[in-house]
Amino acid sequence: MSSLAAVGADGYYYPPDYDGNKHRSLRGYNKVQSTRKLKTQKKEKASLVVRFEMPYNVSCCGCGKTIAKGVRFNAEKRQHGAYYTTKIWTFRMKTPCCKSVMEIRTDPKNTDYIVVEGAKRMAAAEDRG
């Protein structure tokens, strides 16, 4: 019987490094493999791509155009530090107008966001008091 016929009989493919005593099931083996991949990916690249929505109006430093509140970006999310036990996150993204890099950081102390580079926060009616 060929190897493909054997797979058809079981309905499962068992890799050469699969150990039934160690993994108990094929699902357990696959889960171990996927977590190993995730751990190596996290070590290689410590950022995660997330969907970020602009919390307020900003002005692009590259071209001067306004980026409105609610505009969404694919942003790299990285941990910057901590405020007590709360993580401080940094979001890096490209502006839609001129593709310059913009960075925004969370501010858990004031429950706000801080524009670090690439843009300037525009004063809104709610900001003025």
Secondary structure, DSSP 4 states (H G I P E B T S, - for coil): --HHHHHHHHS----TT--HHHHSSHHHHHHHHHHHHHHHHHHH---EEEEEE-SS-EEETTT--EE-TT-EEEEEEEEEEEETTEEEEEEEEE-TTT--EEEEEEETTTTEEEEEESEEEPP-HHHH-
